Amino acid sequence: MSASSQIPGSRFGTGNNSRPSSKDGPKKNIWSSMLDSVANGKRLPEKNLLILGGTPESQREFLDTLAADSSDPSLSNEKRKGRVPPVANQFALGYTYQDVLDADHEDTLARVSAYLLSEPSLSFAPLLKPLLTPQSIPETLVVILLDWSDPWTWIRRLREWVRLLRHVLISLDDETKIVMEENLTEWRDRKRGMDPSSGGAQGFTSSGGPVTIPLGPGEWDEGLGIPMCVVCQGADKIEKLEKDHGWHEEQFDFILQFMRTLLLKHGASLIYTTPFLANSLQSLIHSSLGIHSLLKRQSLKHNVIDRDKILVPSNWDSWGKIRIIREGFDMEGVSTAWSIEIQDLPEPLTNGVDDSKPEDPITNAMDDGTSAVAIFEQTITDPKRDTSMAHPGSQRNGNKVEVDTSEMQSFLTKQLEVLEQLKADDEKDRAAKKVPQLEMSPLDDNGRVNEHIGPVQFNMGGIQVDADDMLRKLKEREASRAQRKETLTSSAGDEKAHNQALANFFAGLVKKPGASPRGSPSA
């Protein structure tokens, strides 16, 4: 009985364990697939911004401009500020994020993760490498920040950032490099970063099908595999450079031609921004990241006329458009020199040249003036360091404004010796040259002066007073007062001596032996 009771029980238990699993198994798969589909539908597209250069303050200004939305004035500032996440960009690689909303501020189009780096140091390369993966590269945009407070450093800064990016990209694995090549081809051929209405490389069609436009000279020669945008902040300082430092249109045109020539080689875009003024920065960044509003179509139109609102989208520029700005610009030489310079490793950004470093081809090119950076800095100079106009002989010293200073005590010692020598020279000159004296000096002979001048009189309250007589009387009065004072002093001294003598006399009587006071009883 026990055996028979256990067998059905075991069969029943086995049947119960197998039957629910056969029924719940498909249900579990159905629910998991449904949940995955819902999660994928609500998952936000993730975009990456790699912001290089600038200071922590200018980086925050860029993020504020990127997040600004003037399309909806009814949106309160408190609500806008409440959506702004904190920015951590004080040390090494900073990070923050932004949610891109649709035109109605209801739907979120994408989440942009911003990574911020201020210095193009080679030691920061390991921090950038993990950000570039086969999955993230198609959704990444590199932004290089420059500022109009020091436009003479733009090309040098741009060169160091490109060198750092090349060093990081070359060190990636083969799979990532393949994705980079595909991304580069997509940007170069489809022109994803432009307004479709302006036409792209395959935007022109004919009866035979799409027509591919070949690349012009200097276009995409040095593609990095990641789209790049250069933002020149503080365009309001252009007017200050013009007024305070005497800059003219030639300098501003030269900067624009130089920047456009270099960025054309990388397929990068260029924009000038001004704080607190509307610009196309948001449209440029969002279109470069592939973020498009479903409700409002934003057009991106180039602008090369207004010098403080320059906008050059990617894949729009060409040598022909750059050449017409101003004649005489050597685009071929600048383009060739730039391709050679960016092959090297990044160098620290310094104001001067270190003479202790060994010479290399790049340094020799800088000395010969064939380097792109040297060509730019020869024309666009720092007004604070350019002393050739104030000191004509400074060109022989390489326009150096640095001077060697000595210690304070040694400097004062040398100055003391100089002062002593000057004092001795003055004494010698004074001894050699006698001071001429007048033949008739009022101090030497008062009588002769009085004979010529005569008596001096003046009016006091209607009475004529002789000055000499008044002076004589004053002197006599002062003399009599002094004599009287001496007499009083001597009489007071005599009286005091007399009193002292009397006191001594009576004291002597008291001290005599056997003497007794008057009226006292005898012993």
C-alpha positions in Angstrom: 0.0 0.0 0.0 2.7 2.3 0.9 4.5 1.6 -2.4 1.4 1.9 -4.4 0.5 5.2 -2.7 3.9 6.6 -3.3 3.9 5.8 -7.1 0.7 7.7 -8.0 1.8 10.5 -5.7 5.1 10.7 -7.5 3.4 10.5 -10.9 0.9 13.2 -9.9 3.6 15.4 -8.6 5.6 14.9 -11.7 2.6 15.7 -13.9 1.8 18.8 -11.9 5.4 20.1 -12.3 5.5 19.5 -16.0 2.1 20.8 -17.0 2.4 24.3 -15.6 5.8 24.7 -17.0 4.5 23.8 -20.4 1.7 26.3 -20.2 3.6 29.2 -18.4 6.7 28.9 -20.6 5.1 30.5 -23.7 3.3 33.1 -21.6 6.6 34.1 -20.0 8.2 34.5 -23.4 5.3 36.6 -24.7 5.4 38.9 -21.7 9.2 39.4 -21.9 9.0 40.2 -25.6 6.2 42.7 -25.0 8.1 44.4 -22.1 11.2 44.6 -24.3 9.3 46.2 -27.1 7.8 48.7 -24.8 11.1 49.5 -23.2 12.7 49.9 -26.6 9.9 52.2 -27.6 10.5 54.5 -24.6 14.3 54.3 -24.8 15.8 57.7 -25.7 18.3 58.0 -28.4 21.7 58.7 -26.8 24.0 61.2 -28.4 27.5 62.2 -27.3 29.2 65.6 -27.3 33.0 65.7 -26.8 33.6 69.4 -25.9 37.3 70.3 -26.1 39.0 73.5 -25.2 37.9 76.7 -23.4 37.7 77.4 -19.7 35.1 76.0 -17.3 33.2 79.3 -17.6 33.2 79.3 -21.4 32.2 75.6 -21.4 29.2 76.5 -19.2 28.4 79.4 -21.5 28.4 77.0 -24.5 26.1 74.6 -22.7 23.7 77.4 -21.7 23.6 78.6 -25.3 23.0 75.1 -26.5 20.1 74.5 -24.0 18.6 78.0 -24.5 15.1 77.9 -26.1 13.6 81.2 -27.2 10.8 79.6 -29.2 8.5 79.4 -26.2 8.5 82.8 -24.3 5.7 81.5 -22.0 8.1 79.0 -20.5 9.3 80.4 -17.1 12.9 80.7 -16.2 12.4 78.7 -13.1 11.2 75.8 -15.1 14.1 76.1 -17.5 16.6 76.2 -14.7 15.0 73.3 -13.0 15.7 71.1 -16.0 19.3 72.0 -16.2 21.5 69.3 -14.6 24.7 70.2 -12.8 28.0 70.6 -14.7 31.1 69.0 -13.3 34.0 70.4 -15.3 36.6 71.6 -12.8 39.0 68.7 -13.0 40.2 66.6 -15.9 37.3 65.1 -17.9 34.0 66.8 -17.0 30.5 65.5 -17.6 26.9 66.7 -17.8 23.8 65.8 -19.9 20.9 67.6 -21.6 17.5 66.3 -22.7 16.5 67.7 -26.1 12.8 68.4 -26.1 10.5 68.7 -29.1 8.9 72.0 -30.1 5.9 71.5 -27.8 8.2 70.7 -24.8 6.3 67.5 -24.3 8.3 64.8 -26.0 12.0 64.2 -25.4 13.8 63.6 -28.7 17.2 62.5 -27.4 19.6 62.7 -24.4 22.9 64.3 -25.1 25.8 63.4 -22.9 28.5 66.1 -22.8 32.1 65.2 -21.9 34.3 68.3 -21.3 38.1 68.6 -21.5 40.0 71.9 -21.2 43.7 71.0 -21.9 45.0 69.1 -25.0 47.5 67.2 -22.8 48.6 63.7 -23.9 48.0 62.5 -20.4 44.3 62.9 -20.9 44.3 60.5 -23.9 43.3 57.4 -21.8 40.2 59.3 -20.6 39.0 59.9 -24.2 39.7 56.4 -25.5 36.8 54.6 -23.6 34.3 57.1 -25.0 35.0 56.0 -28.6 33.4 52.6 -29.2 31.8 51.1 -32.3 28.4 51.9 -30.8 29.1 55.5 -29.8 31.1 56.8 -32.7 28.1 57.2 -35.1 26.4 59.2 -32.4 29.3 61.4 -31.4 30.2 65.0 -32.3 33.5 66.7 -31.4 33.2 70.4 -30.5 36.3 72.6 -30.2 35.8 75.9 -28.3 37.8 79.0 -29.2 37.4 82.6 -28.0 37.7 86.0 -29.5 39.7 87.2 -26.5 42.8 85.6 -28.0 42.3 84.9 -31.7 46.1 84.8 -32.3 46.2 81.4 -30.5 43.4 79.7 -32.5 45.5 77.8 -35.0 48.0 76.6 -32.4 45.2 75.4 -30.1 43.4 73.8 -33.0 46.5 72.0 -34.1 47.1 70.5 -30.6 43.5 69.3 -30.3 43.7 67.6 -33.8 46.9 66.0 -32.8 45.4 64.6 -29.6 42.4 63.3 -31.5 44.5 61.6 -34.1 46.6 60.0 -31.4 43.5 58.6 -29.7 41.8 57.5 -32.9 44.9 55.7 -34.2 45.2 53.7 -30.9 41.6 52.2 -31.3 41.0 48.6 -32.3 40.3 47.5 -35.8 36.5 47.1 -35.3 36.2 50.7 -34.1 38.3 51.9 -37.0 36.0 50.2 -39.5 33.0 52.0 -38.0 35.0 55.2 -38.1 35.6 54.7 -41.8 31.9 54.0 -42.5 31.0 57.1 -40.5 33.4 59.2 -42.5 32.1 57.9 -45.8 28.5 58.6 -44.6 29.4 62.2 -43.7 31.4 62.8 -46.8 28.9 61.4 -49.3 25.4 61.9 -47.8 26.2 65.3 -46.2 24.0 64.5 -43.2 25.0 67.8 -41.5 23.5 70.1 -44.1 20.0 71.4 -44.8 18.5 68.9 -47.4 17.1 71.8 -49.4 20.6 73.1 -50.1 21.6 69.9 -51.9 24.2 67.3 -51.0 26.7 65.1 -52.7 24.0 62.8 -53.9 21.2 65.5 -53.8 21.3 66.1 -57.5 19.4 63.7 -59.8 19.2 63.4 -63.5 17.4 61.1 -65.9 20.1 58.5 -65.4 19.9 58.5 -61.6 21.8 60.3 -58.8 24.9 62.2 -59.8 27.9 62.0 -57.4 29.8 65.3 -57.2 33.6 64.7 -56.9 35.4 66.3 -54.0 37.2 69.5 -54.7 40.8 70.3 -53.8 41.5 70.4 -50.0 38.2 68.7 -49.1 38.2 65.8 -46.6 42.0 65.4 -47.0 42.4 64.7 -43.2 39.1 63.2 -42.1 39.1 62.1 -38.5 36.2 59.6 -38.7 34.2 61.7 -36.3 32.3 64.9 -37.3 33.8 68.1 -35.8 32.5 71.6 -35.2 34.6 74.6 -34.2 32.7 77.2 -32.1 34.3 80.7 -31.8 32.8 82.3 -28.8 32.6 86.0 -27.8 32.2 87.5 -31.3 31.2 90.8 -29.5 35.0 91.3 -28.9 35.6 91.9 -32.6 34.6 95.5 -32.2 37.0 95.9 -29.3 39.9 94.5 -31.3 39.0 97.0 -34.0 38.8 100.0 -31.7 41.5 99.3 -29.1 44.1 97.5 -31.2 43.5 99.0 -34.7 42.5 95.8 -36.4 41.0 96.1 -39.9 38.9 94.0 -42.2 42.1 92.5 -43.6 42.9 90.7 -40.3 39.3 89.4 -39.8 39.2 88.2 -43.4 42.6 86.5 -43.0 41.4 84.6 -39.9 38.2 83.5 -41.6 40.1 82.3 -44.7 42.6 80.4 -42.6 40.0 78.7 -40.4 37.8 77.7 -43.3 40.8 76.3 -45.2 41.9 74.1 -42.3 38.4 72.9 -41.4 37.6 72.1 -45.0 40.3 69.4 -44.8 38.5 67.7 -41.8 35.0 68.3 -43.1 34.2 70.4 -40.0 31.7 73.2 -39.5 32.4 76.7 -38.2 30.3 79.1 -36.2 30.8 82.5 -34.5 28.6 83.0 -31.4 27.8 86.1 -29.2 26.5 85.8 -25.7 22.8 86.6 -25.1 22.1 86.9 -28.8 20.2 84.5 -31.0 22.3 82.2 -33.2 22.1 78.9 -35.1 24.3 77.0 -32.6 21.5 74.8 -31.4 20.4 74.0 -35.0 23.9 73.2 -36.1 24.7 70.9 -33.2 21.4 69.1 -33.3 21.6 68.5 -37.1 25.2 67.3 -36.8 24.0 64.8 -34.2 21.0 63.7 -36.3 18.4 65.2 -33.9 15.4 66.5 -35.8 12.1 67.9 -34.5 9.0 66.1 -35.6 6.9 69.2 -35.3 9.1 72.0 -36.4 11.5 71.9 -39.3 14.7 73.9 -38.5 16.6 75.2 -41.5 20.3 75.6 -41.4 21.5 78.4 -43.7 25.1 79.5 -44.1 26.2 83.0 -43.4 29.6 84.3 -44.5 28.6 88.0 -44.8 28.1 89.1 -41.2 31.5 88.9 -39.5 30.1 88.3 -36.1 27.5 85.7 -37.2 29.6 83.4 -39.4 28.1 80.0 -40.0 29.8 77.5 -42.4 28.0 74.1 -42.3 29.9 70.9 -43.0 30.3 70.0 -46.7 29.2 73.4 -47.9 32.6 75.2 -48.3 35.2 75.0 -51.0 38.4 76.7 -52.1 36.5 78.8 -54.6 34.2 80.3 -51.9 37.2 80.9 -49.7 39.3 82.6 -52.4 36.7 85.3 -53.2 36.9 86.7 -49.7 40.2 88.4 -50.3 42.9 87.9 -53.0 46.4 86.8 -52.2 45.7 84.0 -49.7 47.8 80.9 -50.2 45.4 78.1 -49.6 47.7 75.5 -51.2 50.6 76.3 -49.0 48.5 76.5 -45.8 46.8 73.2 -46.6 50.0 71.4 -47.3 51.7 72.7 -44.2 48.7 71.7 -42.0 48.8 68.1 -43.2 52.4 67.9 -42.2 52.0 69.5 -38.8 49.2 67.4 -37.4 51.2 64.2 -37.8 53.1 64.9 -34.6 52.1 64.4 -31.0 50.4 67.2 -29.1 52.6 69.8 -27.3 51.8 71.8 -24.2 50.3 75.2 -25.0 52.9 77.8 -24.0 53.3 81.5 -24.8 57.0 81.1 -25.7 59.3 78.7 -27.4 61.5 76.5 -25.2 65.1 76.8 -26.4 66.2 73.8 -24.5 64.2 71.4 -26.7 66.2 69.7 -29.5 65.5 70.8 -33.0 63.1 68.8 -35.2 61.6 69.2 -38.6 58.5 70.9 -37.2 60.6 73.4 -35.2 62.7 74.1 -38.3 59.6 74.7 -40.3 58.4 77.1 -37.7 61.7 79.0 -37.9 61.5 79.1 -41.7 58.0 80.4 -41.6 56.6 77.5 -43.7 54.5 76.1 -40.8 50.8 76.9 -40.8 51.0 78.1 -37.2 53.9 80.3 -38.1 52.2 81.8 -41.1 49.1 82.6 -39.1 51.0 84.1 -36.1 53.2 86.3 -38.3 50.1 88.0 -39.5 47.8 87.8 -36.5 50.0 88.9 -33.6 49.2 89.4 -29.9 48.9 93.2 -29.4 50.4 92.9 -25.9 53.5 91.1 -27.2 54.0 92.9 -30.5 56.6 95.5 -29.5 58.1 96.0 -32.9 56.3 99.3 -33.5 57.1 100.7 -30.1 60.7 99.5 -30.1 62.2 99.3 -33.7 65.3 97.5 -32.5 63.3 94.7 -30.9 63.1 92.8 -34.1 66.7 91.7 -33.8 65.8 90.2 -30.4 62.9 88.2 -31.7 60.2 90.6 -30.3 61.0 89.4 -26.8 59.4 91.4 -24.1 60.9 89.4 -21.2 63.8 91.0 -19.2 66.2 89.5 -16.7 65.7 91.0 -13.3 68.2 91.0 -10.5 67.7 90.6 -6.7 66.3 93.5 -4.9 69.3 94.0 -2.5 71.8 93.8 -5.3 69.8 96.2 -7.4 69.7 98.7 -4.6 73.4 98.3 -3.9 74.2 99.1 -7.5 71.9 102.1 -7.5 73.5 103.4 -4.3 76.9 103.3 -6.0 75.5 105.2 -9.0 74.0 107.8 -6.7 77.2 108.3 -4.8 79.1 108.7 -8.0 76.6 111.3 -9.2 76.9 113.2 -5.9 80.7 113.3 -6.1 80.5 114.6 -9.7 78.1 117.3 -8.6 80.5 118.4 -5.8 83.4 118.6 -8.2 81.4 120.7 -10.6 80.3 123.0 -7.7 83.8 123.4 -6.5 85.1 124.1 -10.0 82.5 126.8 -10.7 82.4 129.6 -8.0 79.0 131.2 -7.3 79.1 134.8 -8.6 78.4 137.4 -6.0 76.6 140.8 -6.6 78.6 144.0 -6.2 76.0 145.4 -3.9 74.5 142.8 -1.5 71.7 144.0 0.9 73.0 141.7 3.5 76.5 143.1 3.5 75.7 146.8 3.7 72.4 147.8 5.1 73.4 151.5 5.4 73.8 151.9 1.7 70.4 150.3 1.1 68.7 152.6 3.5 70.3 155.6 1.9 68.7 154.6 -1.4 65.4 153.4 0.0 64.8 156.1 2.7 62.5 155.8 5.7 59.8 153.2 5.5 56.3 154.3 6.7 52.9 152.7 6.6 49.4 153.6 7.5 47.7 152.1 10.6 44.2 153.2 11.2 44.8 156.6 9.5 48.0 157.2 11.4 51.4 157.3 9.6 53.8 155.1 11.5 57.6 155.0 11.0 58.6 151.4 10.5 62.1 151.9 11.8 60.9 153.8 14.9 58.3 151.1 15.6 60.9 148.4 15.2 63.2 150.2 17.6 60.5 150.6 20.2 59.5 146.9 20.0 63.1 145.9 20.5 63.4 148.2 23.6 60.2 146.8 25.0 61.4 143.2 24.6 64.7 144.1 26.3 63.0 145.8 29.2 60.7 142.8 29.7 63.7 140.5 29.7 65.5 142.6 32.2 62.5 142.8 34.5 62.1 139.1 34.4 65.7 138.6 35.4 65.2 141.0 38.3 62.1 139.2 39.5 63.9 135.9 39.3 66.9 137.2 41.3 64.7 138.8 44.0 62.7 135.6 44.4 65.9 133.8 44.8 67.1 136.2 47.6 63.8 135.9 49.5 64.0 132.2 49.4 67.6 132.2 50.7 66.5 134.6 53.6 63.7 132.3 54.6 66.0 129.3 54.5 68.5 131.1 56.8 65.8 131.9 59.4 64.7 128.3 59.3 68.2 127.1 59.9 68.6 129.6 62.8 65.6 128.4 64.7 66.4 124.8 64.0 69.8 125.4 65.6 68.2 126.9 68.8 66.0 123.8 69.2 68.9 121.4 68.9 71.2 123.2 71.5 71.9 121.0 74.6 70.3 122.1 77.9 68.0 124.5 76.1 64.3 124.2 76.9 61.3 125.9 75.4 60.1 129.2 76.9 57.6 128.7 79.7 58.5 125.1 80.5 59.1 124.2 84.1 62.7 123.8 85.2 64.0 120.4 86.2 
